Amino acid sequence: MRKDLTNVVTRDYIKPVKKKTTIKYPRPVLQALELKEAVALPGIGLSIPVRAAKAKLSALLELVAGGQEVTITSDGVPKAVLAPVGTGRGRQVFSGMGDYLLRQPVHGGPSAEELIREDRDARGW
């Protein structure tokens, strides 16, 4: 009583399936950045409208990474500046509120305790 075993999957079939192969895809050639909408404005530098900036964001980031500052405009009015990370404008160091508050014109006159004491005395407490 021999059974017909023609439809049995063996280990020999699994071995070629598990074989690892690497495929190298060709890298795309980087084309020159085309920003036809960009304009150099006096006093502002390189400027581009917001619609064109949205469409060409990758190209703008490449320019900014190269050290160029780009101003984004809306209706001809500058709205934002894209600048490289390292060239950010420095912030002022926080020195505390004490000196700031002491320079305010509010200071001077009676203290809170004196005002409360005067109010209590006026009411007869």
Secondary structure, DSSP 8 states (H G I E B T S, - for coil): -----TT---HHHHHHHH-----------------TT-EEETTTEEEEEHHHHHHTHHHHHHHHHTT--EEEEETTEEEEEE--GGG---------HHHHHHTSTT--S--HHHHHHHHHHHHT-
